[in-house]
C-alpha cells in the first residue's frame, strides 16, 4: 500500500482533472455508482450460481483514481466458501468504474474499502456492493460509507520513502499481511482517534509502520444517509510483496 513514487503519481494523475471544479462539492467520498460499468452491474450473478456459489460475502479495496478507474485492486477475506465470489470480484474490479472522490472541489485519489454480498432468495439472485466493512452496518443494509484516505495534489507524504518493511515468503495476494485498525474521523476529515486492533503476522513491526502511514493521510469522513458522521469504524491495512503491484 506504500509506493516510493506516490508523490509523483499524485501530480500525474490529478493534474488533468478538475476542469469543472466549480461544479463539484467541497468534499465527497468515492462512490460505487450505478452505471453499466459500476462494480455491482459488472458482477455476473448467473455465472456465480452456475459455478456453485451460495450465500457469501467478500471484502475488497482499491485506489480510485480521479477518472473513476480502480487500481491496486485486492479482493480478500469474507465468509467461508466464497472463493468463487472473490475471484469474480477480483476480475470485475479491473473494468469497474467508480464515482471519484472530491476534495477542495477537485476529483482526487481515494482508497475505497468495500464489501460485496451475494445471496439466493426464493430463486432470485441478489448482489450488493457496500462502501464499508462494518458488520453492524452490513447486517442492516445501511447507506453507510466508511472514512476514505485520500492523496491531495501538492502534499508530500513523507512516510513512503523513510520506512522499509520486510516481507516473508508467506505473503501472497490471497494471504496478505494485515493490520486491523479502529479509527474515528471527525466530520471535517480530522483524524481524532486511531489504534491497532490486530496485526498478522505479529512481531514484524507491520502495525507501527501502518499506523505511521495512517496518520500521514488526508481523510474524508464517514457518511451515513448522505451526511458526514463521526463514529468508530474499522479498516484493514494490507501489506503485499512490492512486485505484486506490477502484475
Buried (B, 14 or more C-beta within 10 A) or exposed (E): BBBEEBBEBBEEBBEEBBEEEEEBEEBBBBBBBEEEBBBBBBBBBEEBBEEEBBBBBBBBBBBBBBBBBBBBBBBBBBBEEBBBBBBBBBBBBEEBBBBBBBBEBBBBBBBBBBBBBBBBEEEEBEBBBBBBBBEEBBEEEBBBBBBBBBBBBEEEBEBBBEEEEEBEEEBEBEEBBBBBBBBBBBEEBEBEEBEBEEBBEEEBEBBBBBBBBBEBBBBBBBBBEEEBBBBEBBBBBBBBBEEBEEE
